[in-house]
Every structure is written in C-alpha cells, then in structure tokens.
Amino acid sequence: MSHPIQLHPSADFIARTRAATADKDLRKGFRGAMDFLQAKRAAQFPDPVELETLRDLGAAIRRHSLACLPDLLEQLEGRLTANGIQVHWAETPDEANAIVLDIVRRRQAKSVIKGKSMVSEEVAMNHVLEAAGLEVLESDMGEYIVQLAGEAPSHIIMPAIHKSKQQIAALFAAKLPGVAYTEDVDELIRIGRDVLRRKFAAADIGLSGVNFAVAETGTLFLVENEGNGRMCTTVPKVHVAITGIEKVVAKLEHVAVLNTLLPRSATGQAVETYQNFISGPRKPDELDGPEEVHLILLDNGRTQAYADREFRATLQCIRCGACMNHCPVYARIGGHAYGTTYPGPIGAIISPHLLGIGATHALATASTLCGACAEVCPVRIPIPQLLIRLRNEAQADSAHASALRGAGESHSVLGSLIFRAWALLYAHPAFYRMATWLMSRLRVLAPARQGAWTQMRTPLIPARRRLRDLLREPRRDAARDSTVA
Amino acid sequence: MEHDTAGARRYPAKPADVYLFATCLIDQFAPEAGMDTVRLLEREGIRVHFPADQTCCGQPAYTSGYPDEARAVAARQLELFPEPWPVVVPSGSCAAMMRHHYPKLFAADKVHLAKSEELAERIFEFTEFLVHVVHFDRPDHGAASTVALHTSCHARREMGSHASSEALLAGLSRVKLVRQEHAEECCGFGGTFSVRHPAISEAMVTDKVQSLVAAGAECVVSADSGCLFNILGRADHMDRAAGRDSPSLPCEHIANFLWRRTAETLNGESA
C-alpha cells in the first residue's frame, strides 16, 4: 500500500531534512544518480544554440496551450468523444477516485494493473482502490519496487532512485516467494518482469498517465521505456488514463517538439523506447485493444495557478524531472523529505496549488534560488521567481494576503518585525551609519553563537573600520581623487 | 530569470568616473575588498565615487517574502547615482539584484520602474567591468600559486560574470587555476536559507569545502562575499573541530587577490 499523501508537508519538513542529510548512503546514492543524469542530459544537448532554440519553442508551445486552455479542453473532449474515448472531469482527488471506482463497479473488476502515473499518486489512487478490495499492481519497474517496499516514489521519473541495488535485492528476496538474494541487476529485472507478465493477462483494468493530450486529433500520447505502458493500455479490457487539465496541446506537431525535449531533459535519452499514440478503443474489425477507454481530467488546484498571470507558468511543466536532477537541495535530501507527490523544484511550485500555500511554505523556502532548475527547464518555467512570489504570498499579513489558498497562513509576527526593523535601518542612511558604526566599535562583543549560522560555521565579526571609514582616511596609495559623497 | 552572457551585452568605453556600490557585507565585514576594488579602478585612471548614503541592495527582504520592505530599501538606492556613470558592484549577487530584480520589484510603480530600468543598464559586476570595460591587463608579480574560483549562482546565471572572473585569473601568469568538482553548484548560502534550513545548508557547504580542498586549491577566490563568508566560516569551523591551527582553505575576494598580485611597491617588488 502506498503512503497516504501528507496534508501538511511543511510541518515536519525541517526534521525530515535533518534525517535525510544525516543519511550517508542516501546522500551518496542521490549524488551519484544526479551526476549520472546531469551528464547524460548534457551529452544530449551538445549544441547550445539548438538547445536554447528548442527551449524557446517548447516554452512557446506550452504558453500557447495554456493561453487557449478552455478552448483546447473543449476541443479535446469533443475529439476524444468522437474517437470513442469517454471523458470525465474531476475537480478533486475524491472525484477522480470516485470515477475510477464507478468504472470498477460497473465492470465488476477485481484487479488493476498500472503504468506509471504521477497524477494517480497525487490522488492516492492505489490507497483508495486497495481500500475498496481491489488488487493493484504497479507495472513500471521503479514503481513496482516502491510499491513492494510500501513507499512513495522519490522522483517523478525514477521512482526508486533512492534505492541501492543491494536494497532492491534484499526487498525482492524478502517479499517475493521463492526468490533468492541476488545483486545481478539483469536478474532482478527478469524476476520483476516474470511477476508482472503474469499479471497483465489477468488484470481487469489497465491504468496509465498521459504525457500530452492532443486537442486537434483527440490523441493520448504516452511514453515509456519498458513496454509496460503499452501492455497496460492494450491488454486489459478497460483502459483508464488520468492526467491534469494542463497536459493538453493544440496540435500533433507540438508533441514532436515537446518530445524532442522530454526524454533528453529527463533521462538523457535521445528518444524513449515506446511512444504510444492512443486514439480510441478497439474497433469492430480490430483483433486487440481495450473495449473501453476513459480519460479523467483532473483539476485539483490547477485552475488556481491558471488564473494567476505569474503562477500560470507553473502549468507549462512537462514533468521531465530535469529541475530535480539539477537541484542541489534535492540532491542532498532526496524526494521523500519533501513529503509531497511532486518533489524538488517543480514540487515546491506546484504543491502550493494542490495543498495550499501555508501547508507547503517550507518547500518554497528550501531553495537558495541558485537558478540551476530554471537553467535546465525545457519549457523555461521561471522557478526561482515563482518561489519568491510564493514566499511573499505565504508570509503576507491579513491586510495583504491574496485569495490564493493558504495565503498568509505562514505570516510570522516576529519575522515581520525583524524585516520592518531591517527596512527602517537600511532605508534610512543615518540610522544605518549609526548602527554599523556601533557594530564596528562593539565588534569584540560580537556573539560567538549566531543562531543557526554558527551551528557549523565560525561567527561573522564586523571589521574594525567600515569601508566608508577607510575611504575617508588619507591614503598613500591613492591614484585618483576618488570621493565619498 | 534573465541572463547576461558575455558578448550579448554592449559595453561602454572606459569612463573617467564610476560609482561604487560596495554592498552592505563589504562595508561592514570585508572593507579591504572594497578598498582593493577602489585601488584597482583608480590605477586604471578611473575616479571612484562612493555615495555615502548607500546601504544594501534589498535582496534579503526581496528573497524572504517581504517585498514592501525590499522596495523601501531599494528605492533609496535608486537615488544614489544621479550622474550617468557606470555603477560598479563587487558582488554578482547584489549586481544581479539591481540589474535584473529592481525592475520586477517596481513593476507596478511607474516612476521607480523608469529609474530602475535606467539604472539597470549601468550596473556592472566588478570583474565584468574589469574585463569588458577596463580591458584589465596587468603583469602578475605574485609567487606561483594554485587557486580555485568559486562563482556565485547569481554571478553565473544572471550576470554571466563567471567567465570574466575566470578570464582575470587566467590572465595572471603565475596562477594555476584548478577546477573543483561541481564548480557550478551552489555553496548553500542563499541568504536567509542558510539559517532557515541549516541542515541542507550545512550539507551543501560541507560538500563545497571538501571539493575545494580535494581540488588542491591553496586559496579560494570569489567575487561574492556572501559565498566567501559561508565557505570560509564552514572551513574554519571544520579546522577547529579537527584541531588544526592554520586555515586549510584560505579564501579571498577576487579584488584582494588581483590587487595583491598586480600591485607594485616603489622598489618594484611585489606588494
């Protein structure tokens, strides 16, 4: 059973980061994996001009999709329906799960096999289906591993990236009957596949995510590397796809561009092993394919981001995971410490709309704003700028708090007082001069303990004389008549 | 996030006068970095004007969720530079704040927006200014030395001035520049991040110190004091914990380093 979603990821965030950074194996594992993925991505984009041009194009396509989102969704629904795909709209996770349970009941389904879907994680679908008595099996190898371990994915593309070969070997030996401990990766994959192959044939419903939904053709585009996605969407009699409302694009040709960016940014692959274009259920003259295909379009707070001129950029995301692969914070704490379905930089900017700004405030502050994420984002989401905006919204006082869900919930009286005092000092040069003069004079009294700063650094001591003092002194070395004015 | 890349920006001819916006960190905690910035510019025949009313660029409030307080402080800095001279900032991070973020901060305030846009064009990170405006070229009088360069994230990703810092060090004949692993990665300072998220900050800065030591650097040079205080403070702390008396990782602002190596005393010996 997968972890239920944390409703207030901010609450124990600091404690989780302490535990994660103290875990040497986790640190080493993530560092190695991130270095590997960064190098693979870099190798895919040898020509910076091509890369920047593609990013411009990718960003323009995603912005265009969002600019006409309501129209595109309407067009998508029309085309999908004409193609025989049943479209369902879900405003909340509960509604999405209710739609799936309804299909389950109508088909009297006993088992569900799943391809990789982060949106299904977002709505905690495994949890709900299992509670309703269904057998749910993840068929993506990484997802299968975290499901066996009773964990949640720690990365949106590589769910089990936090696990070492040895940990997976021990997990398989402990959980799978008759399986002996082996660290042979090929053998481990073979063991997993054996289990999964048998389940595909027996499953009543196949569930998958969607990478892009094409409005003009009514096509669901899904990429994967293991073939399990194609099995999930073609072998069971019912295929249910679930995705966020932002994943729509206007034209098929837009997919060509976005999918030139997606695998190269994500795993550093030139192209995925499988690209599935799903355009409807089995037709009367066809031999295989599902009898029913459903698409669930989930809102879950996305319309809040959509309605805001600045936050709308959040929805440009194509879920490649490059931001987390390049994030120095993610590399130190891994995905689980975030406590959200989507970890890393994209998690910090999308989660506030799903769970509220107050509940996720710690994620927005857990960034140095270094900009590594924005530098690699294939669709140019200005992530650091959005983090700054989220910080503003989170701590705003009641007079300034916006209508965004959870805005102002993290308002701190002490924090406001500190920054008000700071502004008083720094916006009034006379005060500033007096305060800094005092600090230089009283430098011997500089505290040896300066809060969290000196937990692991030596204290900061003001200089004997400030720069402005030194500049006023006569200088032997003066080469020009520079001034202090 | 906007980027400046060397070559994309149009640079003026070397001026007779510049303003120095020294930053609050240098004014209070590292004044010698400011002094050497002045010395290096004066030696090139440039008069340096230090507006005494300068305080801070406002970044601490801007990145901590206090835009009103940031605006109050930033608005005062906008008044400091009435002449059309370049404004030299010996910090990539503060320069980026003034060049790229002031216009965002004042987006809804027409008067301040116009001023901040005008000022943005005149903001130069110090090494960027030395390379592209001054065309700095001075002989190296220092002893053979192995150094590593740490570039702040805003210098690298917003000002593009990692290239100019590198070029200055490459121009010193007796300096060997070594490259630490993950050179482009953040040191973990991030302003209030360093005290809000101490565990993550510690993990990042510890890795940074270790990579710099492993690279064999005798000295770490940076154009950003915030990063330097973070790296040096951590390295000192690790030295003390290990019982070492002398610093295993001396750090220096690039202005101090450049002046020390290129200054000549009266008898021609190195300073």
Boltz contact constraints between the chains, C-beta under 6 A:
constraints:
  - contact:
      token1: [A, 17]
      token2: [B, 199]
      max_distance: 6.0
  - contact:
      token1: [A, 17]
      token2: [B, 200]
      max_distance: 6.0
  - contact:
      token1: [A, 18]
      token2: [B, 199]
      max_distance: 6.0
  - contact:
      token1: [A, 21]
      token2: [B, 199]
      max_distance: 6.0
  - contact:
      token1: [A, 21]
      token2: [B, 203]
      max_distance: 6.0
  - contact:
      token1: [A, 328]
      token2: [B, 185]
      max_distance: 6.0
  - contact:
      token1: [A, 328]
      token2: [B, 186]
      max_distance: 6.0
  - contact:
      token1: [A, 328]
      token2: [B, 204]
      max_distance: 6.0
  - contact:
      token1: [A, 329]
      token2: [B, 200]
      max_distance: 6.0
  - contact:
      token1: [A, 332]
      token2: [B, 200]
      max_distance: 6.0
  - contact:
      token1: [A, 332]
      token2: [B, 203]
      max_distance: 6.0
  - contact:
      token1: [A, 365]
      token2: [B, 196]
      max_distance: 6.0
  - contact:
      token1: [A, 366]
      token2: [B, 197]
      max_distance: 6.0
  - contact:
      token1: [A, 368]
      token2: [B, 186]
      max_distance: 6.0
  - contact:
      token1: [A, 368]
      token2: [B, 190]
      max_distance: 6.0
  - contact:
      token1: [A, 368]
      token2: [B, 193]
      max_distance: 6.0
  - contact:
      token1: [A, 369]
      token2: [B, 63]
      max_distance: 6.0
  - contact:
      token1: [A, 370]
      token2: [B, 153]
      max_distance: 6.0
  - contact:
      token1: [A, 370]
      token2: [B, 186]
      max_distance: 6.0
  - contact:
      token1: [A, 371]
      token2: [B, 1]
      max_distance: 6.0
  - contact:
      token1: [A, 371]
      token2: [B, 153]
      max_distance: 6.0
  - contact:
      token1: [A, 371]
      token2: [B, 157]
      max_distance: 6.0
  - contact:
      token1: [A, 374]
      token2: [B, 1]
      max_distance: 6.0
  - contact:
      token1: [A, 375]
      token2: [B, 157]
      max_distance: 6.0
  - contact:
      token1: [A, 382]
      token2: [B, 1]
      max_distance: 6.0
  - contact:
      token1: [A, 384]
      token2: [B, 1]
      max_distance: 6.0
  - contact:
      token1: [A, 391]
      token2: [B, 65]
      max_distance: 6.0
  - contact:
      token1: [A, 392]
      token2: [B, 65]
      max_distance: 6.0
  - contact:
      token1: [A, 392]
      token2: [B, 67]
      max_distance: 6.0
  - contact:
      token1: [A, 395]
      token2: [B, 65]
      max_distance: 6.0
  - contact:
      token1: [A, 419]
      token2: [B, 61]
      max_distance: 6.0
  - contact:
      token1: [A, 419]
      token2: [B, 66]
      max_distance: 6.0
  - contact:
      token1: [A, 419]
      token2: [B, 69]
      max_distance: 6.0
  - contact:
      token1: [A, 423]
      token2: [B, 69]
      max_distance: 6.0
  - contact:
      token1: [A, 423]
      token2: [B, 72]
      max_distance: 6.0
  - contact:
      token1: [A, 423]
      token2: [B, 73]
      max_distance: 6.0
  - contact:
      token1: [A, 426]
      token2: [B, 55]
      max_distance: 6.0
  - contact:
      token1: [A, 426]
      token2: [B, 56]
      max_distance: 6.0
  - contact:
      token1: [A, 426]
      token2: [B, 73]
      max_distance: 6.0
  - contact:
      token1: [A, 427]
      token2: [B, 72]
      max_distance: 6.0
  - contact:
      token1: [A, 427]
      token2: [B, 73]
      max_distance: 6.0
  - contact:
      token1: [A, 427]
      token2: [B, 76]
      max_distance: 6.0
  - contact:
      token1: [A, 429]
      token2: [B, 53]
      max_distance: 6.0
  - contact:
      token1: [A, 432]
      token2: [B, 55]
      max_distance: 6.0
  - contact:
      token1: [A, 436]
      token2: [B, 28]
      max_distance: 6.0
  - contact:
      token1: [A, 451]
      token2: [B, 195]
      max_distance: 6.0
  - contact:
      token1: [A, 452]
      token2: [B, 195]
      max_distance: 6.0
  - contact:
      token1: [A, 452]
      token2: [B, 198]
      max_distance: 6.0
  - contact:
      token1: [A, 453]
      token2: [B, 195]
      max_distance: 6.0
  - contact:
      token1: [A, 455]
      token2: [B, 198]
      max_distance: 6.0
  - contact:
      token1: [A, 456]
      token2: [B, 202]
      max_distance: 6.0
  - contact:
      token1: [A, 456]
      token2: [B, 237]
      max_distance: 6.0
  - contact:
      token1: [A, 457]
      token2: [B, 233]
      max_distance: 6.0
  - contact:
      token1: [A, 457]
      token2: [B, 234]
      max_distance: 6.0
  - contact:
      token1: [A, 457]
      token2: [B, 237]
      max_distance: 6.0
  - contact:
      token1: [A, 458]
      token2: [B, 233]
      max_distance: 6.0
  - contact:
      token1: [A, 458]
      token2: [B, 236]
      max_distance: 6.0
  - contact:
      token1: [A, 458]
      token2: [B, 237]
      max_distance: 6.0
  - contact:
      token1: [A, 462]
      token2: [B, 28]
      max_distance: 6.0
  - contact:
      token1: [A, 463]
      token2: [B, 29]
      max_distance: 6.0
  - contact:
      token1: [A, 463]
      token2: [B, 31]
      max_distance: 6.0
  - contact:
      token1: [A, 466]
      token2: [B, 27]
      max_distance: 6.0
  - contact:
      token1: [A, 466]
      token2: [B, 28]
      max_distance: 6.0
  - contact:
      token1: [A, 466]
      token2: [B, 31]
      max_distance: 6.0
  - contact:
      token1: [A, 467]
      token2: [B, 22]
      max_distance: 6.0
  - contact:
      token1: [A, 467]
      token2: [B, 26]
      max_distance: 6.0
  - contact:
      token1: [A, 467]
      token2: [B, 27]
      max_distance: 6.0
  - contact:
      token1: [A, 467]
      token2: [B, 31]
      max_distance: 6.0
  - contact:
      token1: [A, 467]
      token2: [B, 34]
      max_distance: 6.0
  - contact:
      token1: [A, 470]
      token2: [B, 31]
      max_distance: 6.0
  - contact:
      token1: [A, 470]
      token2: [B, 35]
      max_distance: 6.0
  - contact:
      token1: [A, 471]
      token2: [B, 50]
      max_distance: 6.0
  - contact:
      token1: [A, 479]
      token2: [B, 42]
      max_distance: 6.0
  - contact:
      token1: [A, 479]
      token2: [B, 43]
      max_distance: 6.0
  - contact:
      token1: [A, 480]
      token2: [B, 42]
      max_distance: 6.0
  - contact:
      token1: [A, 480]
      token2: [B, 47]
      max_distance: 6.0
  - contact:
      token1: [A, 482]
      token2: [B, 38]
      max_distance: 6.0
  - contact:
      token1: [A, 482]
      token2: [B, 47]
      max_distance: 6.0
  - contact:
      token1: [A, 482]
      token2: [B, 48]
      max_distance: 6.0
  - contact:
      token1: [A, 483]
      token2: [B, 49]
      max_distance: 6.0
  - contact:
      token1: [A, 484]
      token2: [B, 50]
      max_distance: 6.0
  - contact:
      token1: [A, 484]
      token2: [B, 52]
      max_distance: 6.0
